[in-house]
Amino acid sequence: MVVRSVALTTALLLGACTTVSNETRSQAVLETGLNAGERYEIRTRLLEGPNGSFEQTSVVYRGYSKTCRIDSPNDCKLAARQLIEEYDELFF
């Protein structure tokens, strides 16, 4: 319980200290596997904080997101596949 409240406090502090200065979105589709054809979004945000700016990339599927590394081969595809499978397990 303590770890959870510390993580929540950290997330709230981080959220309060950064602002999104730029955001790009692109559509993508899973091409293979059980969920082939499912559409998801790749979102890249430029965040400005007290220690400078940094970029964060994530995949978004039906309102849920998972962080990925856009410059690592297939990392966002793998994150999207995992996110879609987790969503399916959660709701079906």
Phi and psi in degrees as a GROMACS rama.xvg file:
@    title "Ramachandran Plot"
@    xaxis  label "Phi"
@    yaxis  label "Psi"
@TYPE xy
-64.0021  -43.1227  VAL-2
-61.5379  -41.7579  VAL-3
-62.9023  -42.9605  ARG-4
-70.8412  -33.0873  SER-5
-66.461  -43.4304  VAL-6
-63.8  -40.8985  ALA-7
-64.6019  -43.3692  LEU-8
-62.4589  -43.2021  THR-9
-61.7401  -43.8501  THR-10
-62.918  -40.6818  ALA-11
-66.2604  -40.8398  LEU-12
-66.4563  -42.5394  LEU-13
-62.6618  -44.0461  LEU-14
-63.1319  -33.9083  GLY-15
-77.14  -19.7053  ALA-16
-100.239  -7.01584  CYS-17
-119.664  152.731  THR-18
-130.695  148.622  THR-19
-85.4667  116.477  VAL-20
-96.5631  -19.9335  SER-21
-157.756  144.935  ASN-22
-143.5  132.643  GLU-23
-122.414  146.061  THR-24
-132.241  139.869  ARG-25
-138.948  146.563  SER-26
-88.5001  145.645  GLN-27
-143.337  163.235  ALA-28
-135.075  134.642  VAL-29
-66.7832  131.001  LEU-30
-98.3004  -23.7599  GLU-31
-135.005  169.908  THR-32
91.4794  -176.793  GLY-33
-59.3454  -35.8516  LEU-34
-101.447  26.0003  ASN-35
-55.6133  137.471  ALA-36
97.2176  -14.2075  GLY-37
-69.59  134.557  GLU-38
-94.2779  142.252  ARG-39
-143.749  173.947  TYR-40
-120.557  141.278  GLU-41
-104.806  120.533  ILE-42
-117.398  125.8  ARG-43
-117.686  126.619  THR-44
-119.415  139.143  ARG-45
-99.2296  115.577  LEU-46
-105.264  135.954  LEU-47
-107.885  125.895  GLU-48
-131.463  -179.5  GLY-49
-63.6722  -23.3171  PRO-50
-103.795  16.805  ASN-51
115.607  -166.584  GLY-52
-108.966  155.444  SER-53
-151.4  158.705  PHE-54
-105.72  141.546  GLU-55
-130.327  128.627  GLN-56
-115.494  139.389  THR-57
-146.741  159.157  SER-58
-101.482  144.667  VAL-59
-126.857  130.844  VAL-60
-139.928  115.265  TYR-61
50.9793  42.7729  ARG-62
88.2901  -7.34402  GLY-63
-102.71  147.194  TYR-64
-133.692  158.269  SER-65
-144.668  129.26  LYS-66
-69.9008  143.421  THR-67
-144.216  169.786  CYS-68
-105.77  109.188  ARG-69
-64.7654  -28.8116  ILE-70
-89.8506  1.39642  ASP-71
-100.636  123.781  SER-72
-52.7511  125.805  PRO-73
66.1896  6.18264  ASN-74
-64.8598  -42.9331  ASP-75
-70.0588  -34.6554  CYS-76
-64.3224  -42.6401  LYS-77
-65.0396  -43.4631  LEU-78
-61.985  -40.6245  ALA-79
-64.1441  -45.0806  ALA-80
-59.9817  -44.8626  ARG-81
-63.9138  -42.9571  GLN-82
-62.6418  -44.3816  LEU-83
-65.972  -41.021  ILE-84
-65.2794  -41.4878  GLU-85
-63.2841  -40.4543  GLU-86
-62.1775  -45.686  TYR-87
-61.3043  -41.2336  ASP-88
-67.2677  -33.815  GLU-89
-71.1524  -38.6117  LEU-90
-108.741  -4.34689  PHE-91
